[in-house]
Amino acid sequence: MQTHRLVKTDELHVDGQAYPVSYFETETVRGTLRYSSEVLLGPADHVILDGNSVTALELKVARLVPATIYSRLLATRAA
């Protein structure tokens, strides 16, 4: 059985807007550790990413979440 544990909370700032980020540690059934993050973009809009370490995951969040936000803004303008 996998266990999830909150290991860190943070905020990602994009264009003056703060987005809460939660980082979790998961022990897999094989006993290895994996990490995931949940970024809250809106009340029903979450982005979940995973990685091998919190540091690698922080870099992934910093790179991918702004791109996700900007692409969604572009999509709403085109609609």
SULGIBEL-V459988 format. One record per helix or strand of 3 or more residues. SS is the DSSP state (2 for helix, 1 for strand). FROM is the first residue (numbers start at 0). TO is the last residue. If there is no record, write none. Layout:
BEGIN
<<SS/FROM/TO> <SS/FROM/TO>>
END
This chain:
BEGIN
<<1/2/13> <1/16/26> <1/32/41> <1/44/50> <2/53/77>>
END
